[in-house]
Amino acid sequence: MEEKQVGTGQLHRGLKQRHLTMIAIGGSIGTALFLSTGYALNTAGPGGIVGAYLLVAVMIFFIIMSLGEMATYLPCAGSFQSYASLYVSPSFGFSIGWNYWFSWAVTVGIEVVAASIIMGYWFPNVPSWIFSIVFVVIVVGINLLSAQAYGEAEFWFASIKVFAVVSFILVGIGMMFGVVGTEGPIGLSNFTQSQGGLFPKGMSGILMVTFTAVFCFLGTEIVGIAAGEGENPEVTIPKAVKTVFVRIAIFYIGATFMVAALIPWAEGTVGVSPFTMIFERIGIPFAATLMNVVVLTSTLSCANAGLYASSRMIFAMAKEGKAPKIFANANKRGVPVPALLLTGCMGGAAFLSKFMSPDKVYVLLVSASAISVLFAWVGICAAHINFRKHLIAQGHSVADLKFKAPFFPYGPWIAGILCVTVIIAQFFSADTRITAMLCVPMFFILWAVGKYKEKKGTLWVPTEKDLRSQSK
């Protein structure tokens, strides 16, 4: 059953390639890297944290390549939710879209909680929920600007983070060789002389922190969502996709290795950024405070990206009848205000820190976000496999694609299987079992609801022409 699109207003193509690239990088480099790596190090040990991040890096490589191929061919605001609806089924896309929205909406709360934890470094006696209110208002205000203004702000926010990570890696190398700091050369002692060895928690330790690694890479897929508002997508998207993965892999693998090399795994914690811990040891006045400012900026930037991604997803779903019609409205600047405000309200999850310790709330929300986005990544893999079949069935040639994902069909199959494996692994960790028991059934319940709506004929089945018309 086909219906006309609902809602007023459209998204505008105002994002340039540098915006697309930095939006994806900015969405990925945030509290996940600056704060979660301390928890991951303590949980998995030096070898375990590096192994987990390498595993997820391989997985995300295939996913971002698959998404890049589809987004170049069919740029639209709904991105992989729309691709899942078109190339798998509307009910599958329905579940993928709502899970992804939930993942990023929760991320807004995560980043706000992280920001309040960081503020505790300077103001330990001020209740964290007060800072949460202030930060939610700030990021919602930024997103109420036009997409181009948002992209420009995120470009500079992300640039600060990139500079901070590069500086951290360089300082880390200096500390390893004894050029920087007062402790002498550290070398690889935290690997070779680690209490309990490289893998003190064994393989289970790696699997237990894969959700942290997944949360770290959450945001790479935003380049596909931003495609709906990008200029000349056939040129900008392939370039952005290729550079985003390489940069993030270098930043994350390099920074994670440095964290494991410079901090004994037993000292890792979610309460203090490992970046701040390391800069406290180099003997430069105010270095730790400066790094804490950078970490704070990064968390707000990531919350900013979360609001952008999730609001655009709800906007596209409302256009397709998968969400209430009110969320299909956009103002004259192309900002989907109702969708944005809905997601902003989810930042209220941060106020759980009024009743629980911020570090416990943080880990709980991270695991919920990671499990939800894993289903979205599975959706990308499934949609890509069927996309190629659809392309050939329509009489087109793969050779005509402006961007082709390498290693097809092995890439999406490998990535999809790895995603499912990581989801299953969360049932075996005490830290993530509760959220796994909630989030996994949620996906299938949403899929069942989508099936019911599909059977009743109330889900709009989009065509490629429909999807292309959603943005201009």
MOTA-V803084 format. One record per residue. RES is the residue in three letters. PHI is phi in radians with two decimals (NA if undefined). NEAR is the number of other ideal C-beta (glycine too) atoms within 8 Angstrom. Layout:
res=(RES | RES)
phi=(PHI | PHI)
near=(NEAR | NEAR)
This chain:
res=(MET | GLU | GLU | LYS | GLN | VAL | GLY | THR | GLY | GLN | LEU | HIS | ARG | GLY | LEU | LYS | GLN | ARG | HIS | LEU | THR | MET | ILE | ALA | ILE | GLY | GLY | SER | ILE | GLY | THR | ALA | LEU | PHE | LEU | SER | THR | GLY | TYR | ALA | LEU | ASN | THR | ALA | GLY | PRO | GLY | GLY | ILE | VAL | GLY | ALA | TYR | LEU | LEU | VAL | ALA | VAL | MET | ILE | PHE | PHE | ILE | ILE | MET | SER | LEU | GLY | GLU | MET | ALA | THR | TYR | LEU | PRO | CYS | ALA | GLY | SER | PHE | GLN | SER | TYR | ALA | SER | LEU | TYR | VAL | SER | PRO | SER | PHE | GLY | PHE | SER | ILE | GLY | TRP | ASN | TYR | TRP | PHE | SER | TRP | ALA | VAL | THR | VAL | GLY | ILE | GLU | VAL | VAL | ALA | ALA | SER | ILE | ILE | MET | GLY | TYR | TRP | PHE | PRO | ASN | VAL | PRO | SER | TRP | ILE | PHE | SER | ILE | VAL | PHE | VAL | VAL | ILE | VAL | VAL | GLY | ILE | ASN | LEU | LEU | SER | ALA | GLN | ALA | TYR | GLY | GLU | ALA | GLU | PHE | TRP | PHE | ALA | SER | ILE | LYS | VAL | PHE | ALA | VAL | VAL | SER | PHE | ILE | LEU | VAL | GLY | ILE | GLY | MET | MET | PHE | GLY | VAL | VAL | GLY | THR | GLU | GLY | PRO | ILE | GLY | LEU | SER | ASN | PHE | THR | GLN | SER | GLN | GLY | GLY | LEU | PHE | PRO | LYS | GLY | MET | SER | GLY | ILE | LEU | MET | VAL | THR | PHE | THR | ALA | VAL | PHE | CYS | PHE | LEU | GLY | THR | GLU | ILE | VAL | GLY | ILE | ALA | ALA | GLY | GLU | GLY | GLU | ASN | PRO | GLU | VAL | THR | ILE | PRO | LYS | ALA | VAL | LYS | THR | VAL | PHE | VAL | ARG | ILE | ALA | ILE | PHE | TYR | ILE | GLY | ALA | THR | PHE | MET | VAL | ALA | ALA | LEU | ILE | PRO | TRP | ALA | GLU | GLY | THR | VAL | GLY | VAL | SER | PRO | PHE | THR | MET | ILE | PHE | GLU | ARG | ILE | GLY | ILE | PRO | PHE | ALA | ALA | THR | LEU | MET | ASN | VAL | VAL | VAL | LEU | THR | SER | THR | LEU | SER | CYS | ALA | ASN | ALA | GLY | LEU | TYR | ALA | SER | SER | ARG | MET | ILE | PHE | ALA | MET | ALA | LYS | GLU | GLY | LYS | ALA | PRO | LYS | ILE | PHE | ALA | ASN | ALA | ASN | LYS | ARG | GLY | VAL | PRO | VAL | PRO | ALA | LEU | LEU | LEU | THR | GLY | CYS | MET | GLY | GLY | ALA | ALA | PHE | LEU | SER | LYS | PHE | MET | SER | PRO | ASP | LYS | VAL | TYR | VAL | LEU | LEU | VAL | SER | ALA | SER | ALA | ILE | SER | VAL | LEU | PHE | ALA | TRP | VAL | GLY | ILE | CYS | ALA | ALA | HIS | ILE | ASN | PHE | ARG | LYS | HIS | LEU | ILE | ALA | GLN | GLY | HIS | SER | VAL | ALA | ASP | LEU | LYS | PHE | LYS | ALA | PRO | PHE | PHE | PRO | TYR | GLY | PRO | TRP | ILE | ALA | GLY | ILE | LEU | CYS | VAL | THR | VAL | ILE | ILE | ALA | GLN | PHE | PHE | SER | ALA | ASP | THR | ARG | ILE | THR | ALA | MET | LEU | CYS | VAL | PRO | MET | PHE | PHE | ILE | LEU | TRP | ALA | VAL | GLY | LYS | TYR | LYS | GLU | LYS | LYS | GLY | THR | LEU | TRP | VAL | PRO | THR | GLU | LYS | ASP | LEU | ARG | SER | GLN | SER | LYS)
phi=(NA | -1.97 | -2.26 | -1.25 | -1.12 | -1.97 | 1.57 | -2.05 | 1.46 | -2.35 | -1.32 | -1.90 | -1.47 | -2.25 | -1.61 | -1.58 | -1.01 | -1.14 | -1.20 | -1.02 | -1.12 | -1.28 | -1.13 | -1.17 | -1.17 | -1.11 | -1.20 | -1.63 | -1.59 | -2.66 | -1.03 | -0.98 | -1.45 | -1.33 | -2.17 | -1.15 | -1.11 | -1.14 | -1.11 | -1.10 | -1.09 | -1.19 | -1.46 | -1.96 | 1.48 | -1.11 | -1.30 | -1.16 | -1.19 | -1.17 | -1.09 | -1.12 | -1.23 | -1.15 | -1.05 | -1.24 | -1.10 | -1.09 | -1.06 | -1.26 | -1.05 | -1.15 | -1.16 | -1.21 | -1.19 | -1.08 | -1.14 | -1.06 | -1.11 | -1.23 | -1.20 | -1.23 | -1.28 | -2.44 | -1.23 | -2.71 | -1.11 | -1.36 | 0.84 | -1.19 | -1.12 | -1.22 | -1.12 | -1.12 | -1.17 | -1.36 | -1.78 | -2.01 | -2.94 | -1.04 | -1.17 | -1.15 | -1.11 | -1.01 | -1.19 | -1.06 | -1.11 | -1.20 | -1.14 | -1.18 | -1.04 | -1.06 | -1.04 | -1.34 | -1.12 | -1.16 | -1.05 | -1.00 | -1.12 | -1.06 | -1.15 | -1.19 | -1.06 | -1.06 | -1.09 | -1.21 | -1.10 | -1.14 | -1.10 | -1.11 | -1.12 | -1.76 | -2.19 | -1.14 | -1.71 | -1.61 | -0.96 | -1.12 | -1.17 | -1.14 | -1.13 | -1.05 | -1.05 | -1.06 | -1.25 | -1.09 | -1.07 | -1.11 | -1.24 | -1.16 | -1.06 | -1.09 | -1.24 | -1.29 | -1.31 | -1.21 | -1.05 | -1.16 | -1.15 | -1.06 | -1.07 | -1.18 | -1.11 | -1.20 | -1.03 | -1.32 | -1.03 | -1.15 | -1.09 | -1.09 | -1.15 | -1.07 | -1.06 | -1.13 | -1.17 | -1.07 | -1.07 | -1.07 | -1.12 | -1.13 | -1.11 | -1.07 | -1.08 | -1.07 | -1.22 | -1.11 | -1.70 | 1.40 | -1.35 | -2.10 | 1.65 | -1.98 | -1.67 | 1.41 | -1.10 | -1.55 | 1.02 | -1.88 | -1.05 | -1.26 | -1.66 | -1.38 | -2.04 | -1.16 | -1.13 | 1.60 | 1.47 | -1.12 | -2.16 | -1.08 | -1.85 | 1.19 | -1.10 | -1.08 | -1.12 | -1.10 | -1.13 | -1.19 | -1.81 | -1.08 | -1.16 | -1.18 | -1.13 | -1.05 | -1.09 | -1.10 | -1.53 | -1.02 | 2.20 | -1.08 | -1.33 | -1.10 | -1.04 | -1.28 | -1.21 | -1.18 | -1.02 | -1.16 | -2.16 | -1.68 | -1.40 | 0.80 | -1.01 | -1.14 | -1.75 | -1.27 | -1.14 | -0.99 | -1.14 | -1.13 | -1.07 | -1.14 | -1.40 | -1.08 | -1.11 | -1.04 | -1.15 | -1.18 | -1.06 | -1.13 | -1.09 | -1.28 | -1.15 | -1.12 | -1.18 | -1.11 | -1.05 | -1.14 | -1.05 | -1.18 | -1.35 | -1.80 | -2.10 | -0.96 | -1.04 | -1.21 | -1.60 | -1.17 | -2.71 | -1.52 | -1.30 | -2.34 | -1.10 | -1.06 | -1.11 | -1.14 | -1.02 | -1.23 | -1.22 | -1.19 | -1.66 | -1.55 | 1.43 | -1.67 | -0.97 | 1.18 | -1.10 | -1.14 | -1.12 | -1.09 | -1.13 | -1.12 | -1.11 | -1.11 | -1.09 | -1.09 | -1.04 | -1.16 | -1.14 | -1.18 | -1.10 | -1.19 | -1.09 | -1.04 | -1.15 | -1.12 | -1.11 | -1.08 | -1.10 | -1.25 | -1.17 | -1.21 | -1.17 | -1.14 | -1.00 | -1.15 | -1.16 | -1.14 | -1.08 | -1.76 | 1.38 | -1.70 | -2.51 | -0.88 | -1.02 | -1.05 | -1.41 | -1.59 | -1.61 | -2.36 | -1.44 | -1.12 | -1.52 | 1.41 | -1.71 | -1.36 | -1.05 | -1.02 | -1.12 | -1.15 | -1.19 | -1.04 | -1.18 | -1.05 | -1.13 | -1.19 | -1.08 | -1.11 | -1.03 | -1.13 | -1.31 | -1.06 | -1.17 | -1.32 | -1.94 | -2.24 | -1.17 | -0.98 | -1.17 | -1.22 | -1.06 | -1.05 | -1.10 | -1.08 | -1.23 | -1.06 | -1.14 | -1.12 | -1.14 | -1.13 | -1.10 | -1.14 | -1.26 | -1.07 | -1.14 | -1.12 | -1.17 | -1.06 | -1.09 | -1.07 | -1.10 | -1.12 | -1.12 | -1.17 | -1.04 | -1.32 | -1.04 | -1.09 | -1.11 | -1.11 | -1.04 | -1.21 | -1.09 | -1.45 | 1.55 | -1.55 | -1.96 | -1.06 | -1.10 | -1.42 | -1.15 | -1.24 | -2.43 | -2.04 | -1.21 | -1.26 | 1.15 | -1.29 | -1.62 | -1.14 | -0.97 | -1.13 | -1.18 | -1.08 | -1.11 | -1.10 | -1.15 | -1.11 | -1.05 | -1.10 | -1.07 | -1.16 | -1.06 | -1.09 | -1.08 | -1.20 | -1.27 | -1.78 | -1.98 | -1.09 | -1.30 | -2.09 | -1.05 | -1.09 | -1.20 | -1.13 | -1.20 | -1.64 | -1.33 | -1.14 | -1.05 | -1.02 | -1.06 | -1.27 | -1.14 | -1.11 | -1.10 | -1.13 | -1.09 | -1.08 | -1.06 | -1.11 | -1.14 | -1.15 | -1.13 | -1.35 | 1.39 | -1.75 | -1.75 | -1.30 | -1.68 | -1.31 | -1.78 | -1.06 | -1.13 | -1.06 | -1.18 | -1.16 | -1.43 | -1.26 | -2.35 | -2.33)
near=(7 | 5 | 7 | 3 | 11 | 9 | 13 | 5 | 9 | 8 | 15 | 12 | 10 | 10 | 13 | 9 | 11 | 7 | 15 | 17 | 14 | 13 | 18 | 17 | 16 | 18 | 15 | 16 | 16 | 18 | 14 | 16 | 16 | 14 | 16 | 14 | 17 | 17 | 14 | 15 | 16 | 10 | 13 | 16 | 15 | 13 | 13 | 16 | 17 | 12 | 11 | 16 | 13 | 9 | 12 | 14 | 12 | 10 | 14 | 14 | 12 | 15 | 15 | 14 | 14 | 17 | 16 | 16 | 14 | 15 | 15 | 15 | 10 | 10 | 11 | 13 | 14 | 19 | 16 | 16 | 17 | 16 | 17 | 17 | 18 | 14 | 9 | 11 | 9 | 14 | 12 | 14 | 19 | 18 | 15 | 14 | 18 | 12 | 16 | 17 | 13 | 11 | 16 | 17 | 12 | 14 | 14 | 20 | 15 | 15 | 16 | 17 | 18 | 13 | 16 | 16 | 14 | 13 | 12 | 11 | 8 | 6 | 6 | 6 | 3 | 9 | 5 | 14 | 11 | 8 | 12 | 16 | 8 | 8 | 15 | 14 | 8 | 9 | 16 | 13 | 7 | 10 | 14 | 8 | 9 | 10 | 13 | 10 | 8 | 13 | 16 | 9 | 11 | 16 | 13 | 8 | 14 | 14 | 9 | 12 | 16 | 12 | 8 | 13 | 13 | 9 | 8 | 14 | 11 | 8 | 12 | 12 | 9 | 10 | 16 | 12 | 8 | 9 | 5 | 7 | 10 | 6 | 6 | 6 | 6 | 11 | 6 | 7 | 7 | 14 | 11 | 6 | 5 | 14 | 6 | 7 | 7 | 9 | 14 | 12 | 12 | 6 | 6 | 9 | 14 | 14 | 12 | 15 | 15 | 13 | 15 | 16 | 13 | 13 | 13 | 14 | 14 | 16 | 15 | 15 | 17 | 13 | 19 | 13 | 14 | 16 | 15 | 16 | 14 | 16 | 9 | 6 | 11 | 8 | 8 | 13 | 18 | 12 | 10 | 13 | 16 | 9 | 9 | 14 | 13 | 8 | 11 | 15 | 10 | 8 | 14 | 14 | 12 | 10 | 13 | 14 | 9 | 13 | 15 | 15 | 12 | 12 | 13 | 7 | 16 | 6 | 8 | 14 | 9 | 10 | 6 | 8 | 12 | 14 | 12 | 13 | 13 | 16 | 14 | 8 | 10 | 12 | 5 | 6 | 3 | 6 | 10 | 10 | 7 | 9 | 14 | 13 | 8 | 12 | 16 | 11 | 11 | 17 | 17 | 14 | 15 | 18 | 17 | 16 | 15 | 15 | 16 | 16 | 14 | 17 | 14 | 17 | 16 | 16 | 16 | 17 | 16 | 17 | 13 | 15 | 10 | 15 | 10 | 5 | 7 | 8 | 15 | 14 | 11 | 13 | 8 | 4 | 8 | 13 | 12 | 15 | 10 | 9 | 14 | 14 | 9 | 11 | 17 | 13 | 7 | 12 | 16 | 8 | 13 | 16 | 8 | 11 | 14 | 7 | 4 | 7 | 6 | 12 | 10 | 8 | 14 | 14 | 11 | 11 | 14 | 14 | 14 | 14 | 15 | 15 | 16 | 16 | 16 | 12 | 15 | 15 | 15 | 11 | 16 | 17 | 16 | 13 | 16 | 16 | 11 | 10 | 13 | 11 | 8 | 10 | 11 | 10 | 6 | 6 | 4 | 7 | 5 | 9 | 4 | 5 | 10 | 6 | 11 | 7 | 13 | 6 | 7 | 11 | 7 | 7 | 14 | 17 | 10 | 11 | 16 | 12 | 8 | 11 | 14 | 9 | 8 | 15 | 12 | 8 | 11 | 15 | 9 | 9 | 12 | 4 | 8 | 13 | 11 | 7 | 12 | 13 | 9 | 9 | 12 | 10 | 8 | 11 | 12 | 9 | 8 | 12 | 12 | 8 | 10 | 17 | 9 | 8 | 12 | 13 | 6 | 6 | 6 | 7 | 14 | 11 | 9 | 10 | 8 | 8 | 6 | 9 | 13 | 9 | 7 | 14 | 11 | 6)
